[in-house]
Amino acid sequence: MSSGDGWTTCGAGHRHWGLFGAAGLLVTGRTAAGVTEVVLQHRAPWTHEGDSWGVPGGARDRDEDAVTAALREAKEEADLDPSDVDPLGLYIDDHVGWSYTTVVARPTRTLTPVAANTESLSMRWHPVATVDRLPLHRGFAATWTHLKDVPPPLYLIVTSVAGSDPLLSQLPRSGVSAQRLPDGVRGGGLSRLLPRIVRVGDAEDAAAVADAHTSRGQVLLVRGREELSRLV
């Protein structure tokens, strides 16, 4: 057994699997025809809420962050390697002291997910428009509304003034609070966005680099440590 395996009760009196919380991975992508799809797991009948659909996931181990846990579970249950996906953000479903974190990611290559262990009947792509018609796991059903609107990747263009701040090394895993994003930067329904950090020399360089990244996703220019701390 892993260190996080076991049942626990949250502050609201509900029973949950995962002594230190739980996490799962929702991979989203577009077909050549422009249809948005997500990878879902058809859970085996013997599992909790079996024969329902949700995301590959499970209990977080002690001292394991949500991204690490979700990627580990996706490898175990869907044979997805961490290099196969690019995490974009987190949706945190808080249950008074216990939480389930869904890590939303996009594929880095063409993916054909498989049911890699006995916890799944199948693992496959579903068009977003049809997900509501499936018999969903209750936890996933409660969060699906927030997971439909996935924002573009977030690039933080950081000048040298803020470039040495220790916060920068944490943000690609802990994320930027969607509630603290400035006007014009979308958080979608997510709780936190996992930024790509781009370090530059000065404000003049930053403006040019920011312009160059606008075609790749959302861009946020951070000129100093105070601006950086406001995002957390």
Summary of the structure (lengths in Angstrom):
residues: 232
radius of gyration: 18.4
end to end distance: 34.0
largest distance: 59.1
contacts: 740
relative contact order: 0.16
helix: 28%
strand: 32%
